[in-house]
Structure formats: structure tokens, C-alpha cells
Amino acid sequence: MKLLDKYNRINISVTVIIMLVTGVIYYFTIHAILTHQVDKALLVEEREVFDYVQLNHHLPQVFRTNHQEIIFTPANGPVQRKFIDTSYRDTKDQDMEPARAIITSVTVGSQLYKITVIQSTVETEDLIGDVFLITIILIVVLVIALFLSNRLILRRIWQPFYTILNQLKVFNLAEDKAVASVPSTIDEFTELDQAVGIMATKAKDDYLNLKAFTENAAHELMTPISVINSKLDTLVQTGQFSDSQSQLLNDIYNTVARLTRLNKSMLLLTKIENGLIHDQQNINLKELLSTSFWQYEELLGSLNIKLTTQLNDCEVQASPLLMEVLINNLISNAIRHNLPGGSITVSLDQQQLQISNSGKDGEIDIERVFKRFQKSSASEGIGLGLTICRQICNNYGFNLQYQFSQNTHHFTISFAVTE
């Protein structure tokens, strides 16, 4: 949930609760005030009856109006004054209406009378209802105003934050483009903008330093490796060697070759991760696979590995170099981890490429096998082949998956095909 939506929900919820509680309190307060006013009017009527009896020594004439009635009834003893809520029948419409009454007593001569003064409160109830309705309307109007103001005002206030966030989303270390400063009158956003600018500058400097170090290291390593190869060639041509010396020279050759492959793979992986390879074009995967099969034909024959293919035309938008590396690594992996006399099955259509091979071992740990320098103890590889494959797939939005079934390893690449 976005911060603005979260704030709106909390703010509006609290406002509604406060307004509802306030409305209830307001309702009962108005009700109490108006009831008190009615009670005061009843006391005035009571006082007028007392004054009339005291002056005339008999009860006033009983009368009834549309909203008021006075009733005299003989009483056996004194009646304590009290106010009660009751009902009253309207003389005009004959409807029962809410009313308020005062009950007291008065003595006329030797006779005690109970006095009941009833006054309709329908107008009071109507007034309270109107007040409560106005309160509800005010709550609704206030909530709508808060919602609109929060969306308009707060979104405008938070605009610098969203601008900074969008810049961070598209920030690329490999591009020569700095994060633009976003001015704001909000202190927190100004501090955030400064911190992001400092962070981006430092990250770009670190990236350039690391890039320069990697390129220099790879370049410098190639020179001594070439010198070692040259010296080994010269040494081999100097004379005859014993079996033990020949074995040592062979081990040195293999180690130097392995070091060369490692250096090239690390440099390639760095370039892929940093997006430094941009030569994209339409590539026919069927033709590329056919070329790769031809290159591995002799090796497949020497290991007696049966190759089965089912290739359909498929084109993708990618770098020829990277796609060649991707396919060669997967085929090399299928050969290296296969059984003598085993099989490799390759299928290609417009949605995916799948390379399956019989294997020496059971199911492998998918999370482990795609990590750098992770390989079996019997493998002669450098442990970067599948890591490079995954990085290439990630670079182009392809999905590389592994599955093991019926003693067969399946590597599947799902990709978006260009039209």
C-alpha cells in the first residue's frame, strides 16, 4: 500500500470516528438543552396555576391546545413534583406525539388536586433531528473535502519524493548520466535529495574504479599468461623429456589453459552484469545451434553420445556473442556431465529452447549450480558456465529453468521472440 493511501485511510478513519463521536455528544447535548427549555416552560405553566388558585381560590378552567394540555384530578395526598417523558395526542391530526410533562399538586380549599401539565415536544424532536442530519451532512462533506485535499495537496507535496524515486529506478551505473537534483521546500526531501546525490556519485565512482581495475587486471593477466605459453612452447622444442617431465609440462599447459578460460569468463561476466555489450541484432537460433553442433561433432563421436534435435525457426533480439556463449555453455555442460554412450536432446520452437542430457548424478541443487565456482568434484570446468548462462538470460529477460526427471537433466530457456 502506498504511503499516501495509508495516510488517507488513517486520517479519514480518525476524522469520521471523531465526527461521529462528536455528533452523538452534540445530539445528546442539544437534546438536554432543549428538554431543559421545555421543563422551564412547564414550570412557568405550573407557577401560573398556583398564582391563579391563590388569587381566585378555585381551579382555572381546564383547556387543551394543539400542543398543550392541563389536567386536574383529585388526589388523596401530596404529590412530589417530577418531570416525565410521555406521549400526547395531537388535537388536529389525532397523531400520538412525544411530549414532556410535569406532575405536581395544589390545594384548593380543603381539596388536594393533582396537576399534570403536558406539552408536546414534537417540534423539539424535529429540531434535534434536523441538527443531527446537518451534522451527518457536515461529516460527509468534511470527509470528501479531506479526501480530495489529501489527494491533491499531499500528492503535490510528495512530488519531489516521487521524482527522486523515479530517478533511482532508472539509474544505471554504466550510463554517463548523473542523478539530477530535485529542489523542494520540505527539509526532509531536501536532505533525501542530497543523500541520494552523494550516494549516486559515490556508487558511480566505485563502479568506474572497479571497472578500470577489472579491465586492467584482465589485460595484465593476459600478458604473463601469453609469456608462459610462449616459454612452454620454447621449452618443449628444446629436446627430449622423460615421462615425468612430460607429465609436468602437460599439467602446466592444462593449468595455463584453465587460467586463460577463467580470465576470459570473469571478464565476460563482468561485462554482462554491467551491461557493456550492446551489439543487438536479430539472431536465428536454429542456424546458431546447427553451427554449434558441427563444432562439437567430433567430441560427441569420441564419447559415443547420441544427439537428437528437433529445431524450428526462431529469432531473438540479442548480442550474437552472448547467444553463442549461452548455447555453447549449455551444450558443453550437457556433454561434460553426460555418460559415455549417453544422449543429448535439443528442441527449439518460438517459445523456448530445451537441452536435455542423461547424467552421471541425480538431481542437482538449482540454487547452488547457478552460483559462481560451483561445480562437481569430477568436473574439469571452471564453475562459471551456468552462472554466465543465467546472467545472459537475465540480461535479455529470458527465463532459465532446470528440471530433473527420468534420470535426465533438462535446461529450458523461455524467451520473448521478436516478430
C-alpha positions, 0 to 999 in steps of 0.5 A: 500500500502506498504511503499516501493511501495509508495516510488517507485511510488513517486520517479519514478513519480518525476524522469520521470516528471523531465526527461521529463521536462528536455528533452523538455528544452534540445530539445528546447535548442539544437534546438536554438543552432543549428538554431543559427549555421545555421543563422551564416552560412547564414550570412557568405553566405550573407557577401560573396555576398556583398564582391563579388558585391563590388569587381566585381560590378555585381551579382555572378552567381546564383547556387543551391546545394543539400542543398543550394540555392541563389536567386536574384530578383529585388526589388523596395526598401530596404529590412530589413534583417530577418531570416525565417523558410521555406521549400526547395526542395531537388535537388536529391530526389525532397523531400520538406525539412525544411530549414532556410533562410535569406532575405536581399538586395544589390545594384548593380549599380543603381539596388536594388536586393533582396537576399534570401539565403536558406539552408536546415536544414534537417540534423539539424532536424535529429540531434535534433531528434536523441538527443531527442530519446537518451534522451527518451532512457536515461529516460527509462533506468534511470527509470528501473535502479531506479526501480530495485535499489529501489527494491533491495537496499531499500528492503535490507535496510528495512530488519531489519524493516521487521524482527522486524515486523515479530517478533511482529506478532508472539509474544505471551505473554504466550510463554517463548520466548523473542523478539530477537534483530535485529542489523542494521546500520540505527539509526532509526531501531536501536532505533525501535529495542530497543523500541520494546525490552523494550516494549516486556519485559515490556508487558511480565512482566505485563502479568506474574504479572497479571497472578500470581495475577489472579491465586492467587486471584482465589485460595484465593477466593476459600478458604473463599468461601469453609469456608462459605459453610462449616459454612452454612452447620454447621449452618443449622444442628444446629436446627430449623429456622423460615421462615425468617431465612430460607429465609436468609440462602437460599439467602446466599447459592444462593449468595455463589453459584453465587460467586463460578460460577463467580470465576470459569468463570473469571478464565476460561476466563482468561485462554482462552484469554491467551491461557493456555489450550492446551489439543487438541484432536479430539472431536465428537460433536454429542456424546458431545451434546447427553451427554449434553442433558441427563444432562439437561433432567430433567430441560427441563421436569420441564419447559415443553420445547420441544427439537428437534435435528437433529445431524450428525457426526462431529469432531473438533480439540479442548480442550474437556473442552472448547467444553463442556463449549461452548455447555453447555453455549449455551444450558443453555442460550437457556433454561434460556431465553426460555418460559415455554412450549417453544422449543429448536432446535439443528442441527449439520452437518460438517459445523456448529452447530445451537441452536435455542430457542423461547424467552421471548424478541425480538431481542437482541443487538449482540454487547452488549450480547457478552460483559462481565456482560451483561445480562437481568434484569430477568436473574439469570446468571452471564453475562459471558456465551456468552462472554466465548462462543465467546472467545472459538470460537475465540480461535479455529477460529470458527465463532459465529453468532446470528440471530433473526427471527420468534420470535426465537433466533438462535446461529450458530457456523461455524467451520473448521472440521478436516478430 
